[in-house]
Amino acid sequence: MLLPQISPSPLTSLKDPIGHPSWVYELKHDGFRGILYVDREQAWLVSRKGKKFRQFEPLLKQVLRCLKGQHAILDGEIVVLDKKGRSNIYDLMAHRGEPRYYAFDLVWLNGIDLRSRPLLDRKRRLDRLIPANDSHLLYVEHLDGDGAQFFKLVCEQDLEGIICKPKTSPYPFTWIKVKNPNYSQAIGRREMFDRFCTGVLSRLRPGGSSDQDDVHYEDPA
């Protein structure tokens, strides 16, 4: 089955959450945004800029254990979690810890194009698709309630922020991110990313190929 190429839902920023009953709220995990394609016995991850990630093969093998035999396209975040279950971008970029995939949307499943379906319908299908006892493929829960209070708690826990989404929105749709202004892992983020990319480029072999065959990194949004 030929899977369509998906353009990920874009994000725009606001300082405060949308306070409306027709919206839901998700935790913004700090990692690499990735569209996950599963075609029965193979899987691959594509960045928000359309580049295939080459450095997450062990994670993809774990994902296939859960979704083998499916034709599916998921949207989510590649993360490394600390002992408290919080995403740590420093560990992800430095290849420390075990990468996991946090899925927050399901846009295609076994020949059914779900992009015109309401968000909450897609999330219900996604929740049923992901095994509850797996530690590598995870489901992003949502809050249907007080987004302002949720954001306050997120900031108190030193998490990156939240994402606001209309319940009935199709895919793609411009979602709203509200970032914690005091998030500790945002300090020096640009300098860290620049240093890391410089280190990757310095390992390039003559001829322009790298030790990890077209390794791709993007500045986390």
Stockholm file with secondary structure:
# STOCKHOLM 1.0

chainA/1-221         MLLPQISPSPLTSLKDPIGHPSWVYELKHDGFRGILYVDREQAWLVSRKGKKFRQFEPLLKQVLRCLKGQHAILDGEIVVLDKKGRSNIYDLMAHRGEPRYYAFDLVWLNGIDLRSRPLLDRKRRLDRLIPANDSHLLYVEHLDGDGAQFFKLVCEQDLEGIICKPKTSPYPFTWIKVKNPNYSQAIGRREMFDRFCTGVLSRLRPGGSSDQDDVHYEDPA
#=GR chainA/1-221 SS CCCCCCCCCCEEECSSCCCCTTEEEEECCCSEEEEEEEETTEEEEEETTSCBCCSCHHHHHHHHHHHTTCEEEEEEEEEEBCTTSCBCHHHHHTTCSCEEEEEEEEEEETTEECTTSCHHHHHHHHHHHSCTTCSSEEECCCBCSCHHHHHHHHHHTTCCEEEEEETTCCSSCCEEEEECTTCGGGTTHHHHHHHHHHHHHHTCCTTSCCTTSSCCCCCCC
#=GC SS_cons         CCCCCCCCCCEEECSSCCCCTTEEEEECCCSEEEEEEEETTEEEEEETTSCBCCSCHHHHHHHHHHHTTCEEEEEEEEEEBCTTSCBCHHHHHTTCSCEEEEEEEEEEETTEECTTSCHHHHHHHHHHHSCTTCSSEEECCCBCSCHHHHHHHHHHTTCCEEEEEETTCCSSCCEEEEECTTCGGGTTHHHHHHHHHHHHHHTCCTTSCCTTSSCCCCCCC
//
